[in-house]
Amino acid sequence: MIIYACVLWLFLYWSLSLRIFSVFRDVNPGEAIFIDMDGNCHTRQCHMPNLAPCIFEYVYFARPDSIMDGVSVYETRLKMGDKLAGKVLREYPDHDIDVVIPIPDTSRTSALQAAYKLDRPFREGFIKNRYIARTFIMPGQATRRKSVRLKLNTIKSEFAGKNVLLVDDSIVRGTTANEIVQMARDAGARKVYFSSAAPPIRYPNIYGIDIPTREELVAYQRNEEEIAKEIGCDWVVYQDLTDLEDSIREAAPKGVELKQFDTSCFSGQYVTGEQIGDDYFTRLHEARNDGAKEKRKQPLQGGPSAKKPQQSNNGCESVNNDKRETVGEEGGSCEPLTNQPMGLVR
């Protein structure tokens, strides 16, 4: 199994390197695609909704070299940085920013363009540990807070005695932002300003991103001054939603019209028609808030006889996405943590 996986990985790497594939088209909204065992591709338009791409994909989840609905993600993030810098200049025309530093990795493109427009040097002040998962979706506040310090390390010379503008793609719960601001101060920054390439996130996301409850969001029922105090920075600037939407529309090639986006976590407007206060949101909160996640983890602390979490595809990683399990029976598909031959771990 391991040899097969390695061969498959090498083939995919070789294919990507030689560019032996070509983009045919995007999957249409409401379209189902099925590939049978003979490799034949079947498509069917099951529903005819309006095209409303998730705007958070452009902000955070997509790789910068992605092209979605004909739009370059890299180009959209350049424009996000340009517009974000424009707002900084409007809000703080007499700013004393010495250096612009991105929070790696997603915000790097926006920060680079923001630094250019602000006419301030762009510096890499944080180095990322690539073996730590995304912190804002980790279960539990304590886990998220601890993981930020493991995820990033500072280059102190880029902070010492300077007024720094930190640029991040977004601020969700504020845990990451709070720890990052403190790390910048510990590295010697005189003042720390924080900016977000996305607007304030004040509403739950119900389409897959783990933003289940408003009470866990740092921007919920807080203005920018209160958010700055909460995360410990001197001031905070958010992107305007209209500027974010325009960043994507302006990056679209000629002939590509994007009239609507899913902006629900910023605007509270849901493309599937749900309304804040519906019973659906209550059920979502009860199932996905931090307390519910911690409760689901409790059986794991009962020793060897405790029920283990469900595994995905008989893999090593649990559905909880918080620890890697060793292989317990022959024929398992993952290499155990002890690095012994497959099937020997009990």
C-alpha positions in Angstrom: 0.0 0.0 0.0 2.8 2.4 0.9 4.7 1.6 -2.3 1.5 2.2 -4.3 0.9 5.5 -2.6 4.5 6.6 -3.4 4.2 5.6 -7.0 0.9 7.5 -7.3 2.4 10.6 -5.7 5.4 10.5 -8.0 3.1 10.2 -11.0 1.0 13.2 -9.9 4.2 15.2 -9.2 5.6 14.3 -12.6 2.3 15.2 -14.3 2.1 18.6 -12.6 5.7 19.3 -13.4 5.3 18.6 -17.1 1.9 20.2 -17.3 0.5 17.2 -19.2 -3.0 18.2 -18.2 -5.2 21.1 -19.4 -8.1 23.0 -17.9 -11.3 22.1 -19.7 -13.9 24.1 -17.7 -15.2 24.8 -14.2 -17.9 22.6 -12.6 -21.2 24.5 -13.0 -23.4 25.4 -10.0 -25.8 22.5 -9.4 -23.9 20.1 -11.7 -23.0 16.5 -10.7 -20.0 14.8 -12.1 -19.6 11.0 -12.0 -16.5 9.0 -13.2 -17.2 5.3 -13.6 -14.8 2.4 -13.1 -13.9 2.5 -16.8 -12.8 6.1 -16.6 -15.8 7.6 -18.4 -17.0 11.0 -17.2 -20.7 11.6 -16.9 -22.3 15.0 -16.1 -25.8 16.1 -15.3 -27.2 19.5 -14.4 -29.3 18.6 -11.3 -30.3 22.1 -10.4 -30.1 25.6 -11.9 -29.0 28.0 -9.1 -27.3 31.3 -9.6 -23.6 31.4 -9.6 -22.5 32.7 -6.2 -18.9 31.6 -5.4 -17.8 31.5 -1.8 -15.8 34.7 -1.4 -13.8 33.2 1.5 -12.2 30.8 -1.0 -10.5 33.8 -2.7 -9.5 35.3 0.7 -8.1 32.2 2.4 -8.6 28.7 1.3 -7.6 28.7 -2.4 -3.9 28.5 -3.4 -2.7 31.7 -5.0 -2.0 30.0 -8.3 -5.6 28.7 -8.5 -8.0 30.0 -11.1 -11.6 29.8 -10.0 -14.5 30.7 -12.3 -11.9 32.2 -14.7 -10.5 34.5 -12.0 -6.8 34.3 -10.8 -6.7 34.1 -7.0 -3.3 35.7 -7.0 -4.7 38.7 -8.9 -7.6 39.1 -6.5 -5.3 39.1 -3.5 -3.1 41.8 -5.1 -6.1 43.9 -5.4 -7.2 43.1 -1.8 -3.9 44.4 -0.6 -4.2 47.5 -2.7 -7.6 48.4 -1.4 -6.7 47.5 2.1 -3.8 49.9 2.0 -6.2 52.5 0.6 -8.4 52.2 3.6 -5.4 52.5 6.0 -4.5 55.7 4.3 -8.0 57.0 4.6 -8.3 56.0 8.2 -4.8 57.0 9.3 -3.3 59.4 6.8 -0.6 60.4 9.2 0.4 56.9 10.2 3.8 56.1 11.5 4.2 52.6 10.1 7.8 51.5 9.6 7.4 48.1 8.1 4.7 45.8 6.7 4.8 42.2 7.8 2.5 39.4 6.5 1.1 36.6 8.7 2.2 33.6 6.6 1.2 32.2 4.2 -2.1 33.3 2.7 -1.8 37.0 3.4 1.7 37.3 1.8 0.3 38.5 -1.6 -2.0 41.1 -0.1 0.7 42.3 2.3 3.2 42.7 -0.6 0.8 45.0 -2.5 -0.2 46.9 0.6 3.4 47.6 1.4 4.0 48.9 -2.2 1.0 51.3 -2.0 1.9 52.5 1.5 5.5 53.0 0.4 6.9 51.0 3.3 9.3 48.1 3.3 7.9 44.6 3.1 9.6 42.2 5.5 9.2 38.5 6.5 9.0 38.7 10.3 7.3 35.4 11.0 8.5 32.0 9.9 5.9 29.3 9.7 6.2 25.7 10.9 4.6 23.9 8.0 3.7 20.8 10.1 1.1 22.6 12.2 -2.5 22.5 10.8 -4.8 25.6 10.4 -5.3 26.9 13.9 -8.7 28.6 13.6 -10.4 25.3 12.9 -8.8 23.4 15.7 -11.2 22.2 18.4 -10.9 24.1 21.7 -9.6 27.5 22.6 -6.6 26.2 24.6 -5.5 24.0 21.7 -5.7 26.9 19.2 -3.8 29.2 21.5 -1.0 26.7 22.1 -0.8 25.8 18.4 -0.2 29.4 17.3 3.1 29.5 19.2 4.1 26.2 17.7 3.1 27.4 14.2 5.1 30.7 14.0 8.5 31.9 15.1 9.7 35.6 14.9 12.7 37.1 13.4 13.4 39.7 16.1 15.5 42.1 14.1 12.4 42.9 11.9 10.4 43.9 15.0 12.9 45.5 17.4 12.1 49.2 17.9 9.7 49.4 14.9 6.0 50.3 14.4 4.8 47.3 12.4 1.7 46.8 10.3 0.7 43.1 10.4 -1.4 41.9 7.5 -3.6 38.8 7.8 -6.1 37.3 5.5 -8.9 37.5 8.1 -9.6 37.5 11.8 -11.9 34.8 13.0 -12.0 34.0 16.7 -9.1 36.4 17.5 -7.0 33.7 19.2 -4.3 33.7 16.5 -4.3 37.5 16.2 -3.9 37.9 19.9 -1.0 35.5 20.1 0.7 37.0 17.1 0.4 40.6 18.4 2.0 39.4 21.7 4.7 37.7 19.8 5.5 40.9 17.9 5.7 42.8 21.2 7.9 40.2 22.7 10.2 40.5 19.7 10.6 44.2 20.5 8.0 46.0 18.4 7.3 49.5 19.6 3.7 49.6 18.2 1.7 46.9 16.6 -1.1 47.6 14.0 -3.2 44.9 12.6 -5.1 44.7 9.3 -7.3 42.2 7.7 -7.8 41.6 3.9 -11.3 40.5 4.7 -14.2 42.3 6.5 -15.1 41.5 10.1 -16.5 38.0 10.5 -19.7 38.4 12.5 -21.9 35.5 11.4 -21.6 31.7 11.3 -20.7 29.9 8.1 -23.1 27.0 7.4 -21.5 25.7 4.1 -18.5 23.8 5.4 -16.1 26.3 7.1 -15.9 25.7 10.8 -17.4 29.0 11.9 -20.5 27.6 13.7 -21.4 30.2 16.4 -21.4 34.0 16.6 -20.4 34.1 20.2 -17.0 32.6 19.4 -16.2 35.3 16.8 -14.1 38.2 18.0 -16.0 40.7 15.9 -19.4 39.7 17.3 -21.0 42.7 18.9 -17.7 44.6 18.9 -16.5 47.6 16.9 -12.9 48.0 15.6 -11.7 49.8 18.7 -13.0 47.0 20.9 -11.6 44.4 18.7 -8.2 46.1 18.8 -8.3 46.0 22.6 -9.4 42.4 22.5 -6.4 41.2 20.4 -4.0 43.6 22.0 -3.0 45.8 19.1 -2.8 49.6 18.8 -5.4 49.8 16.1 -7.1 47.4 13.6 -8.3 48.0 10.0 -10.6 45.7 8.2 -11.3 45.5 4.4 -14.7 46.9 3.3 -17.0 44.2 1.9 -17.6 46.2 -1.3 -13.9 46.5 -1.8 -13.5 42.8 -1.3 -16.1 42.0 -3.9 -14.6 44.6 -6.3 -11.2 43.0 -5.9 -12.5 39.8 -7.4 -14.7 41.4 -10.1 -11.8 43.6 -11.2 -9.5 40.6 -11.5 -12.0 38.7 -13.7 -11.0 38.5 -17.4 -13.2 40.1 -20.0 -16.5 38.3 -20.5 -16.5 36.8 -17.0 -19.3 38.3 -14.9 -19.6 37.6 -11.2 -22.8 39.3 -10.0 -23.2 37.5 -6.7 -21.0 36.0 -4.0 -21.6 34.0 -0.9 -20.6 36.6 1.7 -22.6 35.1 4.6 -20.0 35.1 7.3 -19.4 38.9 6.6 -22.9 40.0 5.7 -25.3 37.5 7.3 -27.0 37.0 3.9 -27.2 33.3 3.1 -27.6 32.3 -0.6 -29.7 29.3 0.4 -32.3 31.5 2.1 -31.6 30.8 5.8 -32.2 33.6 8.3 -30.3 34.3 11.5 -32.4 33.0 14.3 -33.8 30.0 12.4 -33.9 26.7 14.2 -31.2 25.5 11.9 -28.7 27.8 13.5 -29.7 26.6 16.9 -29.1 23.0 15.9 -25.8 23.9 14.2 -24.6 25.7 17.4 -25.5 22.8 19.6 -23.6 20.4 17.3 -20.5 22.4 16.5 -19.6 24.8 19.3 -16.4 24.4 21.3 -18.3 22.8 24.3 -19.9 20.2 22.0 -16.5 19.3 20.5 -14.9 18.9 23.9 -17.7 16.7 25.1 -17.3 14.5 22.0 -13.6 14.1 22.9 -14.2 13.0 26.5 -14.6 9.2 25.7 -11.1 9.2 24.3 -9.7 9.9 27.8 -11.1 6.7 29.3 -8.1 4.5 28.6 -7.6 1.6 26.1 -11.2 0.5 26.4 -12.6 3.8 25.4 -14.3 4.1 22.1 -12.0 5.4 19.4 -13.1 8.0 16.9 -14.4 7.0 13.6 -11.6 6.7 10.9 -11.8 8.2 7.5 -11.1 5.6 4.7 -9.5 3.3 7.2 -6.8 6.0 7.5 -4.5 7.2 10.3 -6.2 10.5 10.8 -9.4 10.6 12.9 -12.5 12.5 11.9 -11.7 14.8 14.8 -8.5 15.8 13.0 -6.7 16.2 16.3 -4.4 13.1 16.6 -3.0 10.3 14.5 -4.0 6.8 15.5 -1.7 3.8 15.3 -2.7 0.9 13.2 -4.7 -1.7 15.2 -5.3 -4.5 12.8 -3.7 -6.2 9.8 -4.3 -4.7 6.5 -4.4 -1.1 7.8 -3.6 1.5 5.1 -1.3 3.8 7.2 2.2 3.5 8.6 2.1 3.4 12.4 3.8 6.1 14.4 6.3 3.6 15.7 7.5 3.1 12.1 7.3 -0.6 12.5 6.2 -2.8 9.5 2.5 -2.6 8.7 0.3 -5.0 10.7 2.8 -5.5 13.6 1.4 -2.8 15.9 -1.1 -4.0 18.5 
